Amino acid sequence: MKPRHMPRALLPIRAVLAGSGLLLLALSGPTSAQHASGQLLWSDEFDSGTRPNSEVWSYDIGTGSNGWGNWELQQYTDNIDNARIEDGNLVITVRETRVGATRTGFTSARLRTQDKLMFQYGYIEARIKMPDLSDGLWPAFWTLGNNFSTVGWPACGEIDIMEMGWRDAIRDGRVNRWVSSAAHWQNQGRHAFFARTYSPGLTEPADLHGEYQLFSMDWTPERITTYLNGREIWAMDIRPGSCTDCQELHQPHFIILNVAVGGTYPNIFNQAQITAPLPAEMKVDYVRIYDNGHTQLSGSSLENGVPDIGPAHSGSWYQPLQDGHGFALAFGQLPDGTPMGVAYWYTYDDNGNPIFMMGNGVPEGNRVTIEFVSPVGMVYGEFDPDSVVRENGGVAVFEFEDRNNGTFSYTPSDFTATVWGHSAIENLPIEKLFNVPAPDSFPQ
């Protein structure tokens, strides 16, 4: 992980067009619910490890220039206290720092996928649980053009899928009920933007914090549309006839998730005015990108992101020189397009009795990790479903050289080690007994 200094980023929506003379046309008002219907191309479910996956996410560190261009009050860190994986969530935590009883500042986290995962067009969504924002917290789910490091802001372009904590919503006591979306770019050397305009009548009928909400965006060559829980809240026509000189909104962007404290967006610049309960946690259940017919993905994390394993790896695998290591492997796709591997293992306990174990896992590169379950009580001729106990069967890794050769490694569970006498196996060569007619790779 190589954190990069980003001297300038998100600027306030209240900024003017600076004499750009743009005429921007929003499309029609909110319409019926939009749902992701294309193939799932990428996701981070945040369901493993204790830290965000460093192959996908990098951190912004420090206070940036002028508080990240917005006079924000927090310091971003890569500490696990500010960003961790827990219970299937990415948890970004805002904490205050103190010397004795005196508040001295705040720490938080900002994670980005720059160079590691980019997308141009697509349907992206994140399921997020917000903390109480009252007052001074500024969470965001947004994107920047991946050429940010070379051309700067706003020439790179920015799309804000979700921001909360807006100053006028604070003024009206509705800060937890307002979601804004916006686009920023450069027109003739000047900052231009188009945003959802705040109005008390457009705020949500109930506070959004404390429960998961779905924030999503459908981005095509013609239009950017954002949604809250499937309901359209903002749209922008980005065709050349409607959006002048905004090629920044037609190039690869990377994803950012963060929680800022104070700054221009909430219009709070004094630590003492931050009254939101701390520590405060923004929990992200997942981020997913679906194909909307125009989507292009790129980035270093995808070089091994499409599994080398395909349906043709399905079949019966075994070690010819050993008894007790026979596997039936099947590789296919879930209804949402996610590749999945299912394994059945026929083996024996230390008394020579046959044992049957099964499990599944998601292929990654040329390997798949299987978490086995050991059903106890499945005896041929005496099967009683009510007596079956599904014990932890340990973890296996299948790694393939090609569709006919591979290795098998296994870490037994406490149950399989003590009850069945299983021991660890490392890189046992296996080969396929027979082939299943199937494609070598999953459809893209």
Secondary structure as the mmCIF struct_conf table of DSSP 4:
data_model
#
loop_
_struct_conf.conf_type_id
_struct_conf.id
_struct_conf.beg_label_comp_id
_struct_conf.beg_label_asym_id
_struct_conf.beg_label_seq_id
_struct_conf.end_label_comp_id
_struct_conf.end_label_asym_id
_struct_conf.end_label_seq_id
BEND BEND1 PRO A 7 PRO A 7
TURN_TY1_P TURN_TY1_P1 ILE A 13 ARG A 14
TURN_TY1_P TURN_TY1_P2 ALA A 18 GLY A 19
BEND BEND2 SER A 28 GLY A 29
BEND BEND3 SER A 32 SER A 32
BEND BEND4 GLY A 38 GLY A 38
STRN STRN1 LEU A 40 ASP A 44
BEND BEND5 SER A 48 ARG A 51
TURN_TY1_P TURN_TY1_P3 SER A 54 VAL A 56
STRN STRN2 SER A 58 TYR A 59
STRN STRN3 GLY A 62 GLY A 62
TURN_TY1_P TURN_TY1_P4 GLY A 64 ASN A 66
HELX_RH_PI_P HELX_RH_PI_P1 GLY A 67 TRP A 71
STRN STRN4 GLN A 74 TYR A 76
TURN_TY1_P TURN_TY1_P5 ILE A 80 ASN A 82
STRN STRN5 ALA A 83 GLU A 86
TURN_TY1_P TURN_TY1_P6 ASP A 87 GLY A 88
STRN STRN6 ASN A 89 VAL A 99
TURN_TY1_P TURN_TY1_P7 GLY A 100 ALA A 101
STRN STRN7 THR A 102 SER A 108
STRN STRN8 ARG A 110 ARG A 112
TURN_TY1_P TURN_TY1_P8 GLN A 114 LYS A 116
BEND BEND6 LEU A 117 LEU A 117
STRN STRN9 MET A 118 GLN A 120
BEND BEND7 TYR A 121 TYR A 121
STRN STRN10 GLY A 122 LYS A 129
TURN_TY1_P TURN_TY1_P9 SER A 134 GLY A 136
STRN STRN11 LEU A 137 GLY A 145
TURN_TY1_P TURN_TY1_P10 ASN A 146 ASN A 147
HELX_RH_AL_P HELX_RH_AL_P1 PHE A 148 VAL A 151
TURN_TY1_P TURN_TY1_P11 TRP A 153 CYS A 156
STRN STRN12 GLU A 158 GLU A 163
HELX_RH_AL_P HELX_RH_AL_P2 ARG A 167 ARG A 171
TURN_TY1_P TURN_TY1_P12 ASP A 172 GLY A 173
HELX_RH_3T_P HELX_RH_3T_P1 VAL A 175 ARG A 177
STRN STRN13 SER A 180 ASN A 187
TURN_TY1_P TURN_TY1_P13 GLN A 188 GLY A 189
STRN STRN14 ARG A 190 ALA A 195
HELX_LH_PP_P HELX_LH_PP_P1 ARG A 196 TYR A 198
HELX_RH_3T_P HELX_RH_3T_P2 PRO A 200 LEU A 202
BEND BEND8 THR A 203 THR A 203
BEND BEND9 PRO A 205 ALA A 206
TURN_TY1_P TURN_TY1_P14 HIS A 209 GLY A 210
BEND BEND10 GLU A 211 GLU A 211
STRN STRN15 TYR A 212 TRP A 219
BEND BEND11 PRO A 221 GLU A 222
STRN STRN16 ARG A 223 LEU A 228
TURN_TY1_P TURN_TY1_P15 ASN A 229 GLY A 230
STRN STRN17 ARG A 231 ASP A 237
BEND BEND12 ARG A 239 ARG A 239
TURN_TY1_P TURN_TY1_P16 PRO A 240 SER A 242
BEND BEND13 CYS A 243 CYS A 243
TURN_TY1_P TURN_TY1_P17 THR A 244 ASP A 245
HELX_RH_3T_P HELX_RH_3T_P3 GLN A 247 LEU A 249
BEND BEND14 HIS A 250 GLN A 251
STRN STRN18 HIS A 253 VAL A 261
BEND BEND15 GLY A 262 GLY A 262
STRN STRN19 GLY A 263 GLY A 263
TURN_TY1_P TURN_TY1_P18 THR A 264 ASN A 267
STRN STRN20 ILE A 268 ILE A 268
HELX_RH_3T_P HELX_RH_3T_P4 GLN A 271 GLN A 273
BEND BEND16 ALA A 276 ALA A 276
BEND BEND17 LEU A 278 PRO A 279
STRN STRN21 ALA A 280 TYR A 290
BEND BEND18 GLY A 293 HIS A 294
STRN STRN22 GLN A 296 SER A 298
BEND BEND19 GLY A 299 GLY A 299
HELX_RH_3T_P HELX_RH_3T_P5 SER A 300 LEU A 302
TURN_TY1_P TURN_TY1_P19 GLU A 303 GLY A 305
BEND BEND20 VAL A 306 VAL A 306
BEND BEND21 ASP A 308 ASP A 308
HELX_RH_3T_P HELX_RH_3T_P6 PRO A 311 HIS A 313
STRN STRN23 GLY A 315 TYR A 318
TURN_TY1_P TURN_TY1_P20 PRO A 320 LEU A 321
BEND BEND22 ASP A 323 GLY A 324
STRN STRN24 GLY A 326 GLN A 333
TURN_TY1_P TURN_TY1_P21 PRO A 335 ASP A 336
BEND BEND23 GLY A 337 GLY A 337
STRN STRN25 PRO A 339 TYR A 348
TURN_TY1_P TURN_TY1_P22 ASP A 350 ASN A 351
BEND BEND24 GLY A 352 GLY A 352
STRN STRN26 PRO A 354 GLY A 361
STRN STRN27 GLU A 364 GLU A 364
TURN_TY1_P TURN_TY1_P23 GLY A 365 ASN A 366
STRN STRN28 ARG A 367 VAL A 376
BEND BEND25 GLY A 377 GLY A 377
TURN_TY1_P TURN_TY1_P24 TYR A 380 GLY A 381
HELX_RH_3T_P HELX_RH_3T_P7 PRO A 385 SER A 387
STRN STRN29 VAL A 389 PHE A 400
BEND BEND26 GLU A 401 ASN A 404
STRN STRN30 ASN A 405 THR A 411
HELX_RH_AL_P HELX_RH_AL_P3 ASP A 414 THR A 418
TURN_TY1_P TURN_TY1_P25 VAL A 419 VAL A 419
BEND BEND27 TRP A 420 TRP A 420
STRN STRN31 ILE A 425 ASN A 435
BEND BEND28 ASP A 440 SER A 441
#
